[in-house]
């Protein structure tokens, strides 16, 4: 799978914005872990936006 720099930055910034983790730590996560973290953040945001 080709992974663009722009996509990596998008993921890193998303996690940093929500969890306030250092950029280097997020970038060092393997893709699968970073994707799982992003999914969990999205699920939390979804629940919060629907008042659950």
Legacy VTK file of the C-alpha trace (Angstrom):
# vtk DataFile Version 3.0
C-alpha trace
ASCII
DATASET POLYDATA
POINTS 52 float
0.000 0.000 0.000
1.311 3.423 -0.904
1.016 5.830 1.974
1.327 9.508 1.120
3.003 12.071 3.310
-0.177 14.141 3.227
-2.214 11.228 4.603
0.323 10.593 7.357
0.196 14.259 8.396
-3.599 14.182 8.379
-3.620 11.217 10.756
-0.883 12.603 13.018
-2.521 16.008 13.343
-5.945 14.455 14.015
-4.586 12.402 16.913
-2.467 15.278 18.233
-5.473 17.608 18.172
-7.696 15.232 20.116
-5.231 13.573 22.498
-2.470 16.203 22.745
0.226 13.599 22.126
3.596 14.724 20.718
3.770 14.537 16.917
6.868 12.317 16.942
5.175 9.728 19.181
2.125 9.579 16.916
4.222 9.342 13.757
6.197 6.468 15.326
3.044 4.379 15.791
2.603 1.660 13.215
-0.184 2.278 10.732
-2.528 -0.319 12.226
-2.253 1.167 15.740
-2.638 4.742 14.510
-5.715 3.734 12.499
-7.235 2.058 15.571
-6.605 5.164 17.694
-8.249 7.326 15.007
-11.233 4.985 14.898
-11.644 5.127 18.660
-11.448 8.928 18.668
-14.105 9.009 15.950
-16.364 6.665 17.920
-16.035 8.808 21.038
-16.771 11.977 19.072
-19.777 10.301 17.477
-21.196 9.246 20.845
-20.626 12.711 22.297
-22.278 14.431 19.353
-25.354 12.222 19.756
-25.612 12.853 23.503
-24.706 9.317 24.578
LINES 1 53
52 0 1 2 3 4 5 6 7 8 9 10 11 12 13 14 15 16 17 18 19 20 21 22 23 24 25 26 27 28 29 30 31 32 33 34 35 36 37 38 39 40 41 42 43 44 45 46 47 48 49 50 51
